[in-house]
Amino acid sequence: MLRIGMLTSGGDCQALNATMRGVVKGLFNNVKDLEVYGFMNGYKGLIYGDYRMLTAHDFSGILTRGGTILGSSRQPFKLMREPDANGLDKVEAMKQNYHKLRLDCLVILGGNGTQKTANLLREEGLNVLHLPKTIDNDIYGTDMTFGFYSAVNIATEAIDCIHTTASSHNRVFIVEVMGHKVGWLTLYAGIASGADIILLPEIPYDIKKIAEAINRRKANGSEFTILAVAEGAVSKEIAALPKKEMKKKMAEITQKYPSVSYKIAEEIKEATGMDIRVTVPGHTQRGGSPCPYDRVLSTRLGSAAAGLILNGEYGYMVGIVDNKVKKVPLGDVAGKLKAVDPKCQEVREAKRIGISFGD
């Protein structure tokens, strides 16, 4: 009898169900006696023993379904070693529930924080596999995370829709794109939608350079400008501050403005006198059905995870490198962030065709 547990942790995305389906189908087609336990609402389910046994039927028809059939929650890694409000040792509770069900393996789907806790459980002696989920595409050791391209599609469509109203009213439009501390989603959506200016956390902006780009477009006959702005975008002045002062300054901005885009809008208006509008697609970028690319990627990663389980190989993240599935030791990647290199090909090529990065 093979017994596996599964959980989805952190923010949801479009291809979680598709990935779980790949794992379970890969096992059911190759194992006669299999039990699958789904822990509800992420690590919370593993901590408090909230689970249910799943059958092959539960994974039927979910390839195209967004969200997660198991539910999800955020359980900060930095608090995992701290007892809960009732004094419960979370790590010990997770281990006890794992052993109570006599699991052979725990399959964990999530982003960076989720991965760090998965590695903690590995260090505590549990058999763990991690599958890299995030619309941010910021997980180290894999070229691509599932959920990313689906979010790119949605963000791109949002910017596409802005083009017609921006050109009709001769305005500057800012579309704020998700991505946490990195700019992959903004970079790809900005290029795909033909944004004129792209602002990333990795490339601190100079408001004077942004104003110059807008005025240059006006001089060339383009009365409107579209900016794709990452939610973590930061000015050169703030980026140059010591870390403690930088965090304080960012907190002040958060108190004064709904988001960084509104601060940038105010600065642009002062510098150019143009009419500015801000659009924030927000959590729509996590929603809907996974795009075909993500369905294929998720199926491949899920199937590869099933292969590792069948071989008794644990302690890995299942990633993709040069379009080939690769098992990566969790200890080598947990806690590392994959940021946009300001000198990467995508940025250089975007600049070559005239896209400004405000630097």
Short mmCIF file of the C-alpha atoms (twelve columns), coordinates in Angstrom:
data_MODEL
# 
_entry.id   MODEL 
# 
loop_
_atom_site.group_PDB 
_atom_site.id 
_atom_site.type_symbol 
_atom_site.label_atom_id 
_atom_site.label_alt_id 
_atom_site.label_comp_id 
_atom_site.label_asym_id 
_atom_site.label_seq_id 
_atom_site.Cartn_x 
_atom_site.Cartn_y 
_atom_site.Cartn_z 
_atom_site.pdbx_PDB_model_num 
ATOM 1   C CA . MET A 1   0.000   0.000  0.000   1 
ATOM 2   C CA . LEU A 2   1.293   3.435  -1.014  1 
ATOM 3   C CA . ARG A 3   0.006   6.379  1.005   1 
ATOM 4   C CA . ILE A 4   0.641   9.989  -0.021  1 
ATOM 5   C CA . GLY A 5   -0.529  13.311 1.356   1 
ATOM 6   C CA . MET A 6   -1.067  16.467 -0.682  1 
ATOM 7   C CA . LEU A 7   -1.535  20.126 0.185   1 
ATOM 8   C CA . THR A 8   -1.599  23.476 -1.581  1 
ATOM 9   C CA . SER A 9   -0.224  26.446 0.340   1 
ATOM 10  C CA . GLY A 10  0.087   30.203 -0.143  1 
ATOM 11  C CA . GLY A 11  -1.729  32.234 -2.790  1 
ATOM 12  C CA . ASP A 12  -3.816  30.267 -5.255  1 
ATOM 13  C CA . CYS A 13  -3.175  30.181 -9.001  1 
ATOM 14  C CA . GLN A 14  -4.705  28.706 -12.102 1 
ATOM 15  C CA . ALA A 15  -2.883  25.362 -12.404 1 
ATOM 16  C CA . LEU A 16  -2.839  23.880 -8.909  1 
ATOM 17  C CA . ASN A 17  -5.588  21.400 -9.724  1 
ATOM 18  C CA . ALA A 18  -3.942  20.445 -13.005 1 
ATOM 19  C CA . THR A 19  -0.684  19.676 -11.197 1 
ATOM 20  C CA . MET A 20  -2.324  17.559 -8.502  1 
ATOM 21  C CA . ARG A 21  -4.162  15.708 -11.243 1 
ATOM 22  C CA . GLY A 22  -0.830  14.919 -12.932 1 
ATOM 23  C CA . VAL A 23  0.583   13.467 -9.708  1 
ATOM 24  C CA . VAL A 24  -2.440  11.328 -8.893  1 
ATOM 25  C CA . LYS A 25  -3.012  10.058 -12.424 1 
ATOM 26  C CA . GLY A 26  0.668   9.145  -12.628 1 
ATOM 27  C CA . LEU A 27  0.287   7.057  -9.469  1 
ATOM 28  C CA . PHE A 28  -3.149  5.518  -10.037 1 
ATOM 29  C CA . ASN A 29  -2.024  4.255  -13.437 1 
ATOM 30  C CA . ASN A 30  1.005   2.519  -11.942 1 
ATOM 31  C CA . VAL A 31  0.073   1.493  -8.388  1 
ATOM 32  C CA . LYS A 32  -2.536  -1.101 -7.484  1 
ATOM 33  C CA . ASP A 33  -3.055  -0.066 -3.856  1 
ATOM 34  C CA . LEU A 34  -2.961  3.690  -3.368  1 
ATOM 35  C CA . GLU A 35  -4.394  6.025  -0.759  1 
ATOM 36  C CA . VAL A 36  -4.333  9.792  -1.257  1 
ATOM 37  C CA . TYR A 37  -4.987  12.167 1.642   1 
ATOM 38  C CA . GLY A 38  -5.696  15.819 0.926   1 
ATOM 39  C CA . PHE A 39  -4.897  18.285 3.701   1 
ATOM 40  C CA . MET A 40  -7.338  21.161 3.676   1 
ATOM 41  C CA . ASN A 41  -6.268  24.818 3.476   1 
ATOM 42  C CA . GLY A 42  -2.525  24.325 3.202   1 
ATOM 43  C CA . TYR A 43  -0.243  23.692 6.146   1 
ATOM 44  C CA . LYS A 44  -3.158  24.554 8.439   1 
ATOM 45  C CA . GLY A 45  -4.727  21.210 7.517   1 
ATOM 46  C CA . LEU A 46  -1.478  19.363 8.210   1 
ATOM 47  C CA . ILE A 47  -1.037  21.145 11.556  1 
ATOM 48  C CA . TYR A 48  -4.561  20.559 12.844  1 
ATOM 49  C CA . GLY A 49  -5.315  17.226 11.186  1 
ATOM 50  C CA . ASP A 50  -7.953  18.540 8.787   1 
ATOM 51  C CA . TYR A 51  -7.841  16.107 5.867   1 
ATOM 52  C CA . ARG A 52  -9.940  13.825 3.727   1 
ATOM 53  C CA . MET A 53  -9.228  10.757 1.653   1 
ATOM 54  C CA . LEU A 54  -9.388  11.430 -2.069  1 
ATOM 55  C CA . THR A 55  -10.289 9.090  -4.907  1 
ATOM 56  C CA . ALA A 56  -9.506  9.103  -8.607  1 
ATOM 57  C CA . HIS A 57  -12.930 10.669 -9.137  1 
ATOM 58  C CA . ASP A 58  -11.844 13.784 -7.197  1 
ATOM 59  C CA . PHE A 59  -9.191  14.461 -9.831  1 
ATOM 60  C CA . SER A 60  -11.445 13.952 -12.826 1 
ATOM 61  C CA . GLY A 61  -12.416 17.062 -14.782 1 
ATOM 62  C CA . ILE A 62  -10.102 19.464 -12.935 1 
ATOM 63  C CA . LEU A 63  -7.441  19.993 -15.610 1 
ATOM 64  C CA . THR A 64  -9.103  23.255 -16.658 1 
ATOM 65  C CA . ARG A 65  -10.350 24.319 -13.231 1 
ATOM 66  C CA . GLY A 66  -8.615  27.234 -11.493 1 
ATOM 67  C CA . GLY A 67  -8.036  27.602 -7.784  1 
ATOM 68  C CA . THR A 68  -7.521  24.487 -5.669  1 
ATOM 69  C CA . ILE A 69  -9.922  21.733 -4.637  1 
ATOM 70  C CA . LEU A 70  -8.035  21.473 -1.328  1 
ATOM 71  C CA . GLY A 71  -8.207  25.154 -0.397  1 
ATOM 72  C CA . SER A 72  -5.175  27.164 0.610   1 
ATOM 73  C CA . SER A 73  -3.889  29.513 3.306   1 
ATOM 74  C CA . ARG A 74  -0.771  31.484 4.147   1 
ATOM 75  C CA . GLN A 75  1.279   30.129 7.055   1 
ATOM 76  C CA . PRO A 76  4.403   32.331 7.315   1 
ATOM 77  C CA . PHE A 77  7.604   30.295 7.497   1 
ATOM 78  C CA . LYS A 78  9.091   32.610 10.129  1 
ATOM 79  C CA . LEU A 79  6.243   31.643 12.494  1 
ATOM 80  C CA . MET A 80  6.429   27.888 11.960  1 
ATOM 81  C CA . ARG A 81  8.724   27.362 14.956  1 
ATOM 82  C CA . GLU A 82  6.505   29.500 17.185  1 
ATOM 83  C CA . PRO A 83  3.641   27.824 19.096  1 
ATOM 84  C CA . ASP A 84  0.099   28.779 18.101  1 
ATOM 85  C CA . ALA A 85  -2.278  30.708 20.367  1 
ATOM 86  C CA . ASN A 86  -2.973  27.528 22.353  1 
ATOM 87  C CA . GLY A 87  0.684   26.609 22.732  1 
ATOM 88  C CA . LEU A 88  0.658   23.944 20.009  1 
ATOM 89  C CA . ASP A 89  4.047   23.105 18.488  1 
ATOM 90  C CA . LYS A 90  3.221   23.386 14.786  1 
ATOM 91  C CA . VAL A 91  6.191   21.412 13.499  1 
ATOM 92  C CA . GLU A 92  5.614   18.527 15.897  1 
ATOM 93  C CA . ALA A 93  1.901   18.550 15.047  1 
ATOM 94  C CA . MET A 94  2.666   18.272 11.315  1 
ATOM 95  C CA . LYS A 95  5.039   15.378 11.950  1 
ATOM 96  C CA . GLN A 96  2.519   13.576 14.144  1 
ATOM 97  C CA . ASN A 97  -0.265  13.861 11.563  1 
ATOM 98  C CA . TYR A 98  2.118   12.630 8.861   1 
ATOM 99  C CA . HIS A 99  3.034   9.568  10.907  1 
ATOM 100 C CA . LYS A 100 -0.528  8.978  12.131  1 
ATOM 101 C CA . LEU A 101 -1.627  8.432  8.537   1 
ATOM 102 C CA . ARG A 102 1.504   6.339  7.864   1 
ATOM 103 C CA . LEU A 103 2.294   8.447  4.820   1 
ATOM 104 C CA . ASP A 104 5.071   7.422  2.460   1 
ATOM 105 C CA . CYS A 105 5.360   10.940 1.057   1 
ATOM 106 C CA . LEU A 106 3.959   14.443 1.299   1 
ATOM 107 C CA . VAL A 107 3.504   16.352 -1.977  1 
ATOM 108 C CA . ILE A 108 3.515   20.106 -1.382  1 
ATOM 109 C CA . LEU A 109 2.468   22.671 -3.988  1 
ATOM 110 C CA . GLY A 110 3.388   26.299 -3.354  1 
ATOM 111 C CA . GLY A 111 5.775   29.213 -3.666  1 
ATOM 112 C CA . ASN A 112 8.838   30.414 -1.783  1 
ATOM 113 C CA . GLY A 113 7.471   30.423 1.760   1 
ATOM 114 C CA . THR A 114 5.795   27.086 1.163   1 
ATOM 115 C CA . GLN A 115 9.069   25.698 -0.149  1 
ATOM 116 C CA . LYS A 116 10.990  26.792 2.945   1 
ATOM 117 C CA . THR A 117 8.539   24.963 5.191   1 
ATOM 118 C CA . ALA A 118 8.741   21.911 2.904   1 
ATOM 119 C CA . ASN A 119 12.501  21.935 3.358   1 
ATOM 120 C CA . LEU A 120 12.045  22.265 7.130   1 
ATOM 121 C CA . LEU A 121 9.891   19.122 7.093   1 
ATOM 122 C CA . ARG A 122 12.545  17.367 5.025   1 
ATOM 123 C CA . GLU A 123 15.125  18.301 7.637   1 
ATOM 124 C CA . GLU A 124 12.774  16.872 10.262  1 
ATOM 125 C CA . GLY A 125 12.872  13.509 8.502   1 
ATOM 126 C CA . LEU A 126 9.692   13.492 6.425   1 
ATOM 127 C CA . ASN A 127 9.603   12.324 2.807   1 
ATOM 128 C CA . VAL A 128 8.712   15.472 0.882   1 
ATOM 129 C CA . LEU A 129 8.384   16.619 -2.729  1 
ATOM 130 C CA . HIS A 130 7.780   20.247 -3.697  1 
ATOM 131 C CA . LEU A 131 6.082   21.449 -6.887  1 
ATOM 132 C CA . PRO A 132 6.803   25.120 -7.768  1 
ATOM 133 C CA . LYS A 133 3.651   27.192 -7.895  1 
ATOM 134 C CA . THR A 134 3.508   30.972 -8.234  1 
ATOM 135 C CA . ILE A 135 2.334   33.606 -10.690 1 
ATOM 136 C CA . ASP A 136 5.533   35.486 -9.756  1 
ATOM 137 C CA . ASN A 137 7.918   32.962 -11.386 1 
ATOM 138 C CA . ASP A 138 10.455  33.779 -8.676  1 
ATOM 139 C CA . ILE A 139 11.397  30.293 -7.467  1 
ATOM 140 C CA . TYR A 140 15.094  29.564 -7.761  1 
ATOM 141 C CA . GLY A 141 16.159  26.387 -9.563  1 
ATOM 142 C CA . THR A 142 13.357  26.217 -12.133 1 
ATOM 143 C CA . ASP A 143 12.998  28.194 -15.356 1 
ATOM 144 C CA . MET A 144 9.233   28.338 -15.009 1 
ATOM 145 C CA . THR A 145 6.563   27.993 -12.347 1 
ATOM 146 C CA . PHE A 146 3.047   26.851 -13.103 1 
ATOM 147 C CA . GLY A 147 0.541   29.701 -12.906 1 
ATOM 148 C CA . PHE A 148 2.947   32.239 -14.377 1 
ATOM 149 C CA . TYR A 149 1.892   32.157 -18.025 1 
ATOM 150 C CA . SER A 150 -1.810  32.078 -17.126 1 
ATOM 151 C CA . ALA A 151 -1.273  35.268 -15.107 1 
ATOM 152 C CA . VAL A 152 0.734   36.786 -17.977 1 
ATOM 153 C CA . ASN A 153 -2.264  36.183 -20.250 1 
ATOM 154 C CA . ILE A 154 -4.633  38.000 -17.887 1 
ATOM 155 C CA . ALA A 155 -2.297  40.927 -17.210 1 
ATOM 156 C CA . THR A 156 -1.615  41.255 -20.932 1 
ATOM 157 C CA . GLU A 157 -5.316  41.316 -21.744 1 
ATOM 158 C CA . ALA A 158 -5.856  44.022 -19.103 1 
ATOM 159 C CA . ILE A 159 -3.192  46.221 -20.692 1 
ATOM 160 C CA . ASP A 160 -4.538  45.446 -24.168 1 
ATOM 161 C CA . CYS A 161 -7.957  46.719 -23.098 1 
ATOM 162 C CA . ILE A 162 -6.428  49.933 -21.758 1 
ATOM 163 C CA . HIS A 163 -4.902  50.791 -25.152 1 
ATOM 164 C CA . THR A 164 -8.167  51.849 -26.777 1 
ATOM 165 C CA . THR A 165 -9.317  54.136 -23.975 1 
ATOM 166 C CA . ALA A 166 -5.830  55.587 -23.509 1 
ATOM 167 C CA . SER A 167 -5.594  56.481 -27.187 1 
ATOM 168 C CA . SER A 168 -9.152  57.835 -27.251 1 
ATOM 169 C CA . HIS A 169 -8.581  60.239 -24.367 1 
ATOM 170 C CA . ASN A 170 -4.878  61.014 -24.854 1 
ATOM 171 C CA . ARG A 171 -4.036  59.971 -21.308 1 
ATOM 172 C CA . VAL A 172 -1.225  58.298 -19.458 1 
ATOM 173 C CA . PHE A 173 -2.420  54.994 -18.082 1 
ATOM 174 C CA . ILE A 174 -0.648  52.981 -15.392 1 
ATOM 175 C CA . VAL A 175 -1.535  49.301 -15.105 1 
ATOM 176 C CA . GLU A 176 -0.239  47.788 -11.885 1 
ATOM 177 C CA . VAL A 177 0.814   44.152 -12.223 1 
ATOM 178 C CA . MET A 178 1.313   41.667 -9.400  1 
ATOM 179 C CA . GLY A 179 4.596   39.859 -8.773  1 
ATOM 180 C CA . HIS A 180 5.515   40.519 -5.135  1 
ATOM 181 C CA . LYS A 181 9.220   41.458 -4.967  1 
ATOM 182 C CA . VAL A 182 10.175  40.551 -8.545  1 
ATOM 183 C CA . GLY A 183 9.241   41.802 -12.003 1 
ATOM 184 C CA . TRP A 184 8.893   38.725 -14.208 1 
ATOM 185 C CA . LEU A 185 5.125   39.040 -14.589 1 
ATOM 186 C CA . THR A 186 5.290   42.758 -15.351 1 
ATOM 187 C CA . LEU A 187 8.172   42.288 -17.778 1 
ATOM 188 C CA . TYR A 188 6.437   39.613 -19.826 1 
ATOM 189 C CA . ALA A 189 2.979   41.219 -19.745 1 
ATOM 190 C CA . GLY A 190 4.486   44.615 -20.582 1 
ATOM 191 C CA . ILE A 191 6.338   43.301 -23.610 1 
ATOM 192 C CA . ALA A 192 3.387   41.174 -24.765 1 
ATOM 193 C CA . SER A 193 0.962   44.107 -24.588 1 
ATOM 194 C CA . GLY A 194 3.217   46.730 -26.146 1 
ATOM 195 C CA . ALA A 195 3.537   48.857 -23.014 1 
ATOM 196 C CA . ASP A 196 5.649   51.969 -23.573 1 
ATOM 197 C CA . ILE A 197 7.247   51.996 -20.119 1 
ATOM 198 C CA . ILE A 198 7.894   49.020 -17.827 1 
ATOM 199 C CA . LEU A 199 8.871   49.562 -14.189 1 
ATOM 200 C CA . LEU A 200 10.378  46.640 -12.262 1 
ATOM 201 C CA . PRO A 201 11.618  46.246 -8.669  1 
ATOM 202 C CA . GLU A 202 14.994  45.133 -10.019 1 
ATOM 203 C CA . ILE A 203 15.465  48.352 -12.035 1 
ATOM 204 C CA . PRO A 204 14.826  51.372 -9.755  1 
ATOM 205 C CA . TYR A 205 13.183  54.189 -11.695 1 
ATOM 206 C CA . ASP A 206 14.028  57.856 -12.119 1 
ATOM 207 C CA . ILE A 207 10.853  59.932 -12.482 1 
ATOM 208 C CA . LYS A 208 12.724  62.353 -14.757 1 
ATOM 209 C CA . LYS A 209 13.512  59.503 -17.151 1 
ATOM 210 C CA . ILE A 210 9.858   58.474 -17.156 1 
ATOM 211 C CA . ALA A 211 8.778   62.041 -17.926 1 
ATOM 212 C CA . GLU A 212 11.357  62.213 -20.724 1 
ATOM 213 C CA . ALA A 213 9.968   59.024 -22.277 1 
ATOM 214 C CA . ILE A 214 6.396   60.373 -22.122 1 
ATOM 215 C CA . ASN A 215 7.386   63.745 -23.598 1 
ATOM 216 C CA . ARG A 216 9.412   62.020 -26.315 1 
ATOM 217 C CA . ARG A 217 6.314   60.069 -27.342 1 
ATOM 218 C CA . LYS A 218 4.297   63.313 -27.457 1 
ATOM 219 C CA . ALA A 219 6.959   64.940 -29.625 1 
ATOM 220 C CA . ASN A 220 6.740   61.983 -31.995 1 
ATOM 221 C CA . GLY A 221 2.962   62.308 -32.297 1 
ATOM 222 C CA . SER A 222 1.817   59.791 -29.649 1 
ATOM 223 C CA . GLU A 223 -0.511  61.595 -27.258 1 
ATOM 224 C CA . PHE A 224 -0.928  58.665 -24.869 1 
ATOM 225 C CA . THR A 225 1.464   56.441 -22.898 1 
ATOM 226 C CA . ILE A 226 0.937   53.134 -21.142 1 
ATOM 227 C CA . LEU A 227 3.033   52.052 -18.188 1 
ATOM 228 C CA . ALA A 228 3.171   48.483 -16.873 1 
ATOM 229 C CA . VAL A 229 4.216   48.923 -13.244 1 
ATOM 230 C CA . ALA A 230 5.192   46.091 -10.910 1 
ATOM 231 C CA . GLU A 231 3.607   46.284 -7.460  1 
ATOM 232 C CA . GLY A 232 7.124   46.252 -6.004  1 
ATOM 233 C CA . ALA A 233 8.508   49.054 -8.189  1 
ATOM 234 C CA . VAL A 234 10.812  51.449 -6.361  1 
ATOM 235 C CA . SER A 235 12.494  54.766 -7.153  1 
ATOM 236 C CA . LYS A 236 16.253  55.187 -7.332  1 
ATOM 237 C CA . GLU A 237 16.169  57.494 -4.308  1 
ATOM 238 C CA . ILE A 238 14.453  54.903 -2.122  1 
ATOM 239 C CA . ALA A 239 16.510  51.993 -3.481  1 
ATOM 240 C CA . ALA A 240 19.697  53.829 -2.467  1 
ATOM 241 C CA . LEU A 241 18.646  54.002 1.199   1 
ATOM 242 C CA . PRO A 242 19.949  51.562 3.830   1 
ATOM 243 C CA . LYS A 243 17.608  48.580 4.231   1 
ATOM 244 C CA . LYS A 244 16.057  49.779 7.507   1 
ATOM 245 C CA . GLU A 245 15.390  53.275 6.170   1 
ATOM 246 C CA . MET A 246 14.092  51.846 2.908   1 
ATOM 247 C CA . LYS A 247 11.512  49.703 4.753   1 
ATOM 248 C CA . LYS A 248 10.430  52.737 6.770   1 
ATOM 249 C CA . LYS A 249 10.030  54.842 3.623   1 
ATOM 250 C CA . MET A 250 8.032   52.107 1.881   1 
ATOM 251 C CA . ALA A 251 5.760   51.886 4.925   1 
ATOM 252 C CA . GLU A 252 5.136   55.630 4.709   1 
ATOM 253 C CA . ILE A 253 4.209   55.286 1.027   1 
ATOM 254 C CA . THR A 254 1.795   52.468 1.865   1 
ATOM 255 C CA . GLN A 255 0.069   54.680 4.434   1 
ATOM 256 C CA . LYS A 256 -0.262  57.602 2.045   1 
ATOM 257 C CA . TYR A 257 -1.154  55.824 -1.215  1 
ATOM 258 C CA . PRO A 258 -3.305  52.774 -2.078  1 
ATOM 259 C CA . SER A 259 -0.262  51.373 -3.896  1 
ATOM 260 C CA . VAL A 260 3.013   52.466 -5.502  1 
ATOM 261 C CA . SER A 261 1.258   53.185 -8.807  1 
ATOM 262 C CA . TYR A 262 -0.677  56.072 -7.278  1 
ATOM 263 C CA . LYS A 263 2.546   57.623 -6.038  1 
ATOM 264 C CA . ILE A 264 4.065   57.282 -9.507  1 
ATOM 265 C CA . ALA A 265 0.905   58.774 -11.054 1 
ATOM 266 C CA . GLU A 266 1.208   61.832 -8.809  1 
ATOM 267 C CA . GLU A 267 4.877   62.248 -9.713  1 
ATOM 268 C CA . ILE A 268 4.182   61.950 -13.445 1 
ATOM 269 C CA . LYS A 269 1.373   64.521 -13.271 1 
ATOM 270 C CA . GLU A 270 3.708   66.977 -11.522 1 
ATOM 271 C CA . ALA A 271 6.450   66.364 -14.099 1 
ATOM 272 C CA . THR A 272 4.334   66.409 -17.289 1 
ATOM 273 C CA . GLY A 273 0.993   67.998 -16.477 1 
ATOM 274 C CA . MET A 274 -0.760  65.107 -18.245 1 
ATOM 275 C CA . ASP A 275 -3.960  63.391 -17.155 1 
ATOM 276 C CA . ILE A 276 -3.130  60.110 -15.386 1 
ATOM 277 C CA . ARG A 277 -5.284  57.053 -14.678 1 
ATOM 278 C CA . VAL A 278 -4.380  53.964 -12.643 1 
ATOM 279 C CA . THR A 279 -5.796  50.476 -13.217 1 
ATOM 280 C CA . VAL A 280 -5.122  47.596 -10.829 1 
ATOM 281 C CA . PRO A 281 -6.246  44.167 -12.160 1 
ATOM 282 C CA . GLY A 282 -5.314  42.703 -8.767  1 
ATOM 283 C CA . HIS A 283 -6.370  39.166 -7.939  1 
ATOM 284 C CA . THR A 284 -7.984  38.602 -11.325 1 
ATOM 285 C CA . GLN A 285 -4.428  37.676 -12.339 1 
ATOM 286 C CA . ARG A 286 -4.669  34.575 -10.141 1 
ATOM 287 C CA . GLY A 287 -8.079  33.519 -11.392 1 
ATOM 288 C CA . GLY A 288 -9.763  31.672 -14.207 1 
ATOM 289 C CA . SER A 289 -8.694  28.582 -16.096 1 
ATOM 290 C CA . PRO A 290 -5.038  27.708 -16.654 1 
ATOM 291 C CA . CYS A 291 -3.743  28.504 -20.131 1 
ATOM 292 C CA . PRO A 292 -2.664  25.596 -22.381 1 
ATOM 293 C CA . TYR A 293 1.021   26.152 -21.574 1 
ATOM 294 C CA . ASP A 294 0.357   25.811 -17.847 1 
ATOM 295 C CA . ARG A 295 -1.796  22.713 -18.391 1 
ATOM 296 C CA . VAL A 296 1.084   21.034 -20.197 1 
ATOM 297 C CA . LEU A 297 3.700   22.211 -17.684 1 
ATOM 298 C CA . SER A 298 1.592   21.130 -14.710 1 
ATOM 299 C CA . THR A 299 0.910   17.722 -16.195 1 
ATOM 300 C CA . ARG A 300 4.614   17.204 -16.853 1 
ATOM 301 C CA . LEU A 301 5.674   18.286 -13.373 1 
ATOM 302 C CA . GLY A 302 2.931   16.233 -11.719 1 
ATOM 303 C CA . SER A 303 3.780   13.143 -13.729 1 
ATOM 304 C CA . ALA A 304 7.485   13.582 -12.935 1 
ATOM 305 C CA . ALA A 305 6.664   13.840 -9.220  1 
ATOM 306 C CA . ALA A 306 4.724   10.584 -9.490  1 
ATOM 307 C CA . GLY A 307 7.810   9.017  -11.066 1 
ATOM 308 C CA . LEU A 308 9.972   10.108 -8.132  1 
ATOM 309 C CA . ILE A 309 7.450   8.670  -5.667  1 
ATOM 310 C CA . LEU A 310 7.394   5.358  -7.522  1 
ATOM 311 C CA . ASN A 311 11.202  5.286  -7.309  1 
ATOM 312 C CA . GLY A 312 11.230  6.293  -3.644  1 
ATOM 313 C CA . GLU A 313 13.146  9.519  -4.359  1 
ATOM 314 C CA . TYR A 314 12.300  12.301 -1.934  1 
ATOM 315 C CA . GLY A 315 13.618  15.661 -0.762  1 
ATOM 316 C CA . TYR A 316 13.373  17.342 -4.173  1 
ATOM 317 C CA . MET A 317 11.672  20.192 -5.948  1 
ATOM 318 C CA . VAL A 318 10.447  19.121 -9.374  1 
ATOM 319 C CA . GLY A 319 11.381  21.955 -11.720 1 
ATOM 320 C CA . ILE A 320 11.956  22.575 -15.396 1 
ATOM 321 C CA . VAL A 321 15.312  23.615 -16.864 1 
ATOM 322 C CA . ASP A 322 15.876  24.117 -20.608 1 
ATOM 323 C CA . ASN A 323 12.395  22.628 -21.169 1 
ATOM 324 C CA . LYS A 324 13.393  19.396 -19.434 1 
ATOM 325 C CA . VAL A 325 11.982  18.235 -16.113 1 
ATOM 326 C CA . LYS A 326 14.663  18.189 -13.439 1 
ATOM 327 C CA . LYS A 327 14.731  17.084 -9.807  1 
ATOM 328 C CA . VAL A 328 16.442  19.739 -7.682  1 
ATOM 329 C CA . PRO A 329 17.495  19.087 -4.054  1 
ATOM 330 C CA . LEU A 330 15.271  21.173 -1.792  1 
ATOM 331 C CA . GLY A 331 18.208  22.109 0.385   1 
ATOM 332 C CA . ASP A 332 19.915  23.764 -2.600  1 
ATOM 333 C CA . VAL A 333 17.051  26.111 -3.475  1 
ATOM 334 C CA . ALA A 334 14.887  26.758 -0.411  1 
ATOM 335 C CA . GLY A 335 15.033  30.389 0.650   1 
ATOM 336 C CA . LYS A 336 16.520  31.646 -2.614  1 
ATOM 337 C CA . LEU A 337 14.771  34.154 -4.878  1 
ATOM 338 C CA . LYS A 338 14.951  34.262 -8.682  1 
ATOM 339 C CA . ALA A 339 14.860  37.942 -9.626  1 
ATOM 340 C CA . VAL A 340 15.015  39.613 -13.044 1 
ATOM 341 C CA . ASP A 341 18.580  40.373 -14.095 1 
ATOM 342 C CA . PRO A 342 18.555  44.023 -15.294 1 
ATOM 343 C CA . LYS A 343 20.951  42.942 -18.048 1 
ATOM 344 C CA . CYS A 344 18.995  39.864 -19.164 1 
ATOM 345 C CA . GLN A 345 18.103  39.324 -22.821 1 
ATOM 346 C CA . GLU A 346 14.433  40.209 -22.344 1 
ATOM 347 C CA . VAL A 347 15.280  43.617 -20.901 1 
ATOM 348 C CA . ARG A 348 17.961  44.351 -23.501 1 
ATOM 349 C CA . GLU A 349 15.668  43.384 -26.358 1 
ATOM 350 C CA . ALA A 350 12.793  45.454 -24.961 1 
ATOM 351 C CA . LYS A 351 15.045  48.501 -24.673 1 
ATOM 352 C CA . ARG A 352 16.231  47.983 -28.255 1 
ATOM 353 C CA . ILE A 353 12.676  48.456 -29.558 1 
ATOM 354 C CA . GLY A 354 12.212  51.618 -27.497 1 
ATOM 355 C CA . ILE A 355 10.576  50.438 -24.271 1 
ATOM 356 C CA . SER A 356 11.711  52.562 -21.341 1 
ATOM 357 C CA . PHE A 357 12.478  51.062 -17.922 1 
ATOM 358 C CA . GLY A 358 12.728  54.466 -16.266 1 
ATOM 359 C CA . ASP A 359 16.448  54.133 -15.677 1 
# 
